């Protein structure tokens, strides 16, 4: 009888805890990815003073991946980093004159 009661109580506790795990977004604990504001998908057009914007693999010391020329369209779903040094998490990039987006979830752009 004690085993049955224990299993019933354990099932009740797990039933309350497990669904909450599906709503969590896990991010590594570092200076940039632990300060992400996730929101709706947003689109930006690059208009940098140097003729575009540098896209890197992970701020702040990430290696440059590519250079997005002015007029390129960036699609993002999160802004990451401390308030004084924020980067957008690039979900897709379309260069001027192209019709399709290049998708990559591991690069950032300031």
Secondary structure, DSSP 4 states (H G I P E B T S, - for coil): -HHHHHHHHHHHHHHHHHHHHTT-----SSTTGGGEEEEEEEEEE---TTSEEEEESSTTTPPEEEEEETT-EEEEEEEES-TTS-EEEEEEEE-TT-SS-EEEEEEEE-
